Amino acid sequence: MLTVHHDMIEQDGQYFPYLADTAWTLLQRLTREEILFFLDKRKAQGFNAVQVSAISELDGQRTP
């Protein structure tokens, strides 16, 4: 049985498909231009979300 989280239902009652890619260190490793390219590419591929880590293990708490 498929369980759908209530946040994945739109206001009109329709299911909202959450199609995400993961790019955990996107914010720490890429330039703004590279990030925009990546997001545009994922959008063209049909993704509607990208999961990233705001603070990574790459010295993220000390290095912005």
PyMOL commands that place a pseudoatom at each C-alpha (Angstrom):
pseudoatom trace, name=CA, resn=MET, resi=1, chain=A, elem=C, hetatm=0, pos=[0.000, 0.000, 0.000]
pseudoatom trace, name=CA, resn=LEU, resi=2, chain=A, elem=C, hetatm=0, pos=[1.289, 3.455, -0.931]
pseudoatom trace, name=CA, resn=THR, resi=3, chain=A, elem=C, hetatm=0, pos=[1.254, 5.952, 1.898]
pseudoatom trace, name=CA, resn=VAL, resi=4, chain=A, elem=C, hetatm=0, pos=[1.267, 9.577, 0.785]
pseudoatom trace, name=CA, resn=HIS, resi=5, chain=A, elem=C, hetatm=0, pos=[2.431, 12.261, 3.180]
pseudoatom trace, name=CA, resn=HIS, resi=6, chain=A, elem=C, hetatm=0, pos=[-0.184, 15.022, 3.533]
pseudoatom trace, name=CA, resn=ASP, resi=7, chain=A, elem=C, hetatm=0, pos=[2.307, 17.637, 2.247]
pseudoatom trace, name=CA, resn=MET, resi=8, chain=A, elem=C, hetatm=0, pos=[2.388, 15.774, -1.074]
pseudoatom trace, name=CA, resn=ILE, resi=9, chain=A, elem=C, hetatm=0, pos=[-1.256, 16.548, -1.785]
pseudoatom trace, name=CA, resn=GLU, resi=10, chain=A, elem=C, hetatm=0, pos=[-2.101, 19.792, -3.563]
pseudoatom trace, name=CA, resn=GLN, resi=11, chain=A, elem=C, hetatm=0, pos=[-4.943, 21.992, -2.353]
pseudoatom trace, name=CA, resn=ASP, resi=12, chain=A, elem=C, hetatm=0, pos=[-7.305, 20.525, -4.959]
pseudoatom trace, name=CA, resn=GLY, resi=13, chain=A, elem=C, hetatm=0, pos=[-6.658, 17.023, -3.582]
pseudoatom trace, name=CA, resn=GLN, resi=14, chain=A, elem=C, hetatm=0, pos=[-4.402, 15.912, -6.425]
pseudoatom trace, name=CA, resn=TYR, resi=15, chain=A, elem=C, hetatm=0, pos=[-1.235, 13.973, -5.637]
pseudoatom trace, name=CA, resn=PHE, resi=16, chain=A, elem=C, hetatm=0, pos=[1.954, 16.015, -6.052]
pseudoatom trace, name=CA, resn=PRO, resi=17, chain=A, elem=C, hetatm=0, pos=[4.740, 13.801, -7.379]
pseudoatom trace, name=CA, resn=TYR, resi=18, chain=A, elem=C, hetatm=0, pos=[8.009, 14.589, -5.616]
pseudoatom trace, name=CA, resn=LEU, resi=19, chain=A, elem=C, hetatm=0, pos=[10.722, 13.764, -8.138]
pseudoatom trace, name=CA, resn=ALA, resi=20, chain=A, elem=C, hetatm=0, pos=[13.996, 14.789, -6.534]
pseudoatom trace, name=CA, resn=ASP, resi=21, chain=A, elem=C, hetatm=0, pos=[17.658, 14.423, -7.320]
pseudoatom trace, name=CA, resn=THR, resi=22, chain=A, elem=C, hetatm=0, pos=[20.272, 14.572, -4.579]
pseudoatom trace, name=CA, resn=ALA, resi=23, chain=A, elem=C, hetatm=0, pos=[23.265, 16.870, -4.826]
pseudoatom trace, name=CA, resn=TRP, resi=24, chain=A, elem=C, hetatm=0, pos=[24.319, 17.092, -1.209]
pseudoatom trace, name=CA, resn=THR, resi=25, chain=A, elem=C, hetatm=0, pos=[27.419, 19.289, -1.652]
pseudoatom trace, name=CA, resn=LEU, resi=26, chain=A, elem=C, hetatm=0, pos=[26.086, 21.372, -4.548]
pseudoatom trace, name=CA, resn=LEU, resi=27, chain=A, elem=C, hetatm=0, pos=[26.246, 24.607, -2.546]
pseudoatom trace, name=CA, resn=GLN, resi=28, chain=A, elem=C, hetatm=0, pos=[29.770, 24.015, -1.286]
pseudoatom trace, name=CA, resn=ARG, resi=29, chain=A, elem=C, hetatm=0, pos=[31.434, 22.779, -4.481]
pseudoatom trace, name=CA, resn=LEU, resi=30, chain=A, elem=C, hetatm=0, pos=[29.927, 24.655, -7.424]
pseudoatom trace, name=CA, resn=THR, resi=31, chain=A, elem=C, hetatm=0, pos=[29.897, 28.258, -8.571]
pseudoatom trace, name=CA, resn=ARG, resi=32, chain=A, elem=C, hetatm=0, pos=[26.621, 30.118, -8.991]
pseudoatom trace, name=CA, resn=GLU, resi=33, chain=A, elem=C, hetatm=0, pos=[26.792, 29.609, -12.757]
pseudoatom trace, name=CA, resn=GLU, resi=34, chain=A, elem=C, hetatm=0, pos=[27.392, 25.866, -12.350]
pseudoatom trace, name=CA, resn=ILE, resi=35, chain=A, elem=C, hetatm=0, pos=[24.490, 25.595, -9.898]
pseudoatom trace, name=CA, resn=LEU, resi=36, chain=A, elem=C, hetatm=0, pos=[22.138, 27.360, -12.314]
pseudoatom trace, name=CA, resn=PHE, resi=37, chain=A, elem=C, hetatm=0, pos=[23.262, 25.063, -15.132]
pseudoatom trace, name=CA, resn=PHE, resi=38, chain=A, elem=C, hetatm=0, pos=[22.665, 22.014, -12.924]
pseudoatom trace, name=CA, resn=LEU, resi=39, chain=A, elem=C, hetatm=0, pos=[19.193, 23.202, -11.862]
pseudoatom trace, name=CA, resn=ASP, resi=40, chain=A, elem=C, hetatm=0, pos=[18.192, 24.056, -15.442]
pseudoatom trace, name=CA, resn=LYS, resi=41, chain=A, elem=C, hetatm=0, pos=[19.344, 20.608, -16.565]
pseudoatom trace, name=CA, resn=ARG, resi=42, chain=A, elem=C, hetatm=0, pos=[17.372, 18.855, -13.813]
pseudoatom trace, name=CA, resn=LYS, resi=43, chain=A, elem=C, hetatm=0, pos=[14.277, 20.924, -14.633]
pseudoatom trace, name=CA, resn=ALA, resi=44, chain=A, elem=C, hetatm=0, pos=[14.544, 19.904, -18.291]
pseudoatom trace, name=CA, resn=GLN, resi=45, chain=A, elem=C, hetatm=0, pos=[14.827, 16.275, -17.148]
pseudoatom trace, name=CA, resn=GLY, resi=46, chain=A, elem=C, hetatm=0, pos=[11.546, 16.534, -15.235]
pseudoatom trace, name=CA, resn=PHE, resi=47, chain=A, elem=C, hetatm=0, pos=[12.817, 16.884, -11.670]
pseudoatom trace, name=CA, resn=ASN, resi=48, chain=A, elem=C, hetatm=0, pos=[10.813, 19.228, -9.442]
pseudoatom trace, name=CA, resn=ALA, resi=49, chain=A, elem=C, hetatm=0, pos=[13.136, 19.179, -6.413]
pseudoatom trace, name=CA, resn=VAL, resi=50, chain=A, elem=C, hetatm=0, pos=[16.816, 18.925, -5.574]
pseudoatom trace, name=CA, resn=GLN, resi=51, chain=A, elem=C, hetatm=0, pos=[17.916, 17.875, -2.105]
pseudoatom trace, name=CA, resn=VAL, resi=52, chain=A, elem=C, hetatm=0, pos=[21.064, 19.621, -0.872]
pseudoatom trace, name=CA, resn=SER, resi=53, chain=A, elem=C, hetatm=0, pos=[22.883, 20.001, 2.414]
pseudoatom trace, name=CA, resn=ALA, resi=54, chain=A, elem=C, hetatm=0, pos=[23.094, 23.554, 3.741]
pseudoatom trace, name=CA, resn=ILE, resi=55, chain=A, elem=C, hetatm=0, pos=[26.012, 22.556, 5.987]
pseudoatom trace, name=CA, resn=SER, resi=56, chain=A, elem=C, hetatm=0, pos=[28.202, 19.748, 4.768]
pseudoatom trace, name=CA, resn=GLU, resi=57, chain=A, elem=C, hetatm=0, pos=[30.985, 17.691, 6.222]
pseudoatom trace, name=CA, resn=LEU, resi=58, chain=A, elem=C, hetatm=0, pos=[33.412, 19.718, 4.088]
pseudoatom trace, name=CA, resn=ASP, resi=59, chain=A, elem=C, hetatm=0, pos=[34.227, 22.090, 6.958]
pseudoatom trace, name=CA, resn=GLY, resi=60, chain=A, elem=C, hetatm=0, pos=[30.750, 23.561, 6.506]
pseudoatom trace, name=CA, resn=GLN, resi=61, chain=A, elem=C, hetatm=0, pos=[30.437, 24.875, 10.034]
pseudoatom trace, name=CA, resn=ARG, resi=62, chain=A, elem=C, hetatm=0, pos=[33.634, 26.914, 9.805]
pseudoatom trace, name=CA, resn=THR, resi=63, chain=A, elem=C, hetatm=0, pos=[33.925, 27.751, 6.093]
pseudoatom trace, name=CA, resn=PRO, resi=64, chain=A, elem=C, hetatm=0, pos=[30.999, 29.407, 4.305]
for i in range(1, 64): cmd.bond("trace and resi %d" % i, "trace and resi %d" % (i + 1))
show_as sticks, trace
zoom trace
